[in-house]
Amino acid sequence: MGAVGLGCMPMSWGYSASQRHGDRSVRTVHAALDAGVRLLDTADMYGPFTNELLVGRALKGRRSEAFLSTKCGLLVGDQHIVANGRPGYVRRACDASLRRLQTDVIDLYQLHRADPEVPVEETWGAMAELVTAGKVRSLGLCAVGAHAPRRSGADPYAGTIRQLERIQQVFPVSAVQAELSVWSPEALEELLPWCAARGVGVLAAMPLGSGYLTGTLKPGQGFEPEDLRARHPRFTAEMMAANQPVVAGLRRIAERRGASVAQVALAWVLRQGPHVVAVPGAKRERWAVENAGAAGVVLDDRDLAEIAGLPPARGSWD
């Protein structure tokens, strides 16, 4: 079975600004490490830059306890995000991340998005040079989301797999990060089998459905304007209400197992293969410790069958 990591993004970016507290976030990272979590995942675009600074501060004196993952390739501007895969930029971005993270080496350096104006092989080649230079230990790719535009009937990750096959010719891919959860299982179709067949790890992003699969969010509760969920098609009041049966099913299993709803959702992700690491986000010590405990929740065939029988999640695009 895989392991549980810690996604650090919500501590600085993407979710409710009023819930961001630097000192509490540092304590959350420490609590996760104390609970046995090893993978910490961040990116230079989160903030931008402030999340890496936070993680660097949290790891002061504890760097050896963590497997540190960060990303490059996206630039955040006013009301827009653009890709930059130029080799010179990749080299500068890595050096800047090392400074912010207060470390000599990044364990996993991921390409957040390929630049449509730069052949991905050129970007990947520059990242491979960082491994040779000893600044990075391994390389990963973030998959394009399952709900990105695609041809009808095509596998949602077909484009990502084509990219992977190209960059594998340049330098080995160690990990792929992709959304994977009970309500977003699309990566199971082709992406996970592709990775498993090649010994490539999978970092399961948003394994708790951006908080929905914890069972703590209520339909119509609203989100702060800068919260990504305020514009997400599954977080309208109507769709949150429509997807309650998904949470109800997880809650039934949680009651049987003596676990939390979130732990069951994470345990399902971990059952998808020994090469899968669930990377839930957390802003509080309590949630980081609870999430780490999901590694000890074992789902049996009955549990898995019940989850497989849950209605598919709906969004306002449906």
C-alpha positions, 0 to 999 in steps of 0.5 A: 500500500502507498503512503500519505504525504502533505500538500502544502498549497492550502497554507498559502494559496488557492483556498480561504485567505482568512484561514492562512496563519504562518505559525500554525502552518509550521506547526502543521508541517511539524505535526505531519512529520511527527505522525510519519508523513515524509512527502511534502509537496509545494510549488513556486507558483503557490503564493507565488513563492510564499509557500516555498518560503513557509516550507523552508522555514518549517523544515529548518532543523528537520530537512532530513526527515522530509522527501521534498517536492516542488514544481516549476513551469508556471508564472502567476500574474494579475488575473492570469497564469502562463507556462514557461518552459524555456531552459534558462528559466527552468535553471533560474527557477530551480536556484530560486526554489533552493534558496526559498526552501533553504536546502541544497537539493530538491528530492523531486522536481516537477514540471507543473505544465508544459509550455506550448511554445517550447518542445517539452523535450527541451524543458525536460532536458534542462531539468535533467541537467539539474539532476546531473548538477546535484541540485535535484534528485529526481523528476516528475510531471504534473498531469493535465486535469481530467476535466480539461477539454478533450475529444469525446470518448478519449481518455482524459489523460491521453495527452499527458501519456503522450508527453510522458512517452516523449520525455522518457526518451530524454530522462526517466520520469520518477513520478506523475502527479494527477488528481485522484479521488473517489469523486475523480477516478479518471486517472485509473483508466489509463494513467495509473496502469501506464505508471505501474507498468514502468515503475513510475510513482503516482502522487494523488492530488486532491484525494479529498476532493478539495475538502468535500470528501471530508464530510465537513462542507455543507451545501450553500455554505459559500466560499471566500472570493479568492477560494478556487472552490468559489468558481468550481463546478462541483461546489455550487450549492446545487451540486454540493447537495446533489453529491451528498450521497457520495459522502453518505456512502463513505460515512457508512464505511467510516462508521464500520471501520471506526475511522473518519470520512476523510480517512476512508476516502484516502484509504481508497486512494491508497488501495489503487496501488503500492506506487500511489502516494495520497497528497491531501492538503491541510492547514491544521495540525489535527487534519494533518495527523488524521490524514496520516492515520489513513495509512492504517485503515484497511478497506476490504472487498465489501468496502471497495464494492460499496464505493464502486457502487456510489453514484458518480459525482456531478458538476454544473458542466453535466 
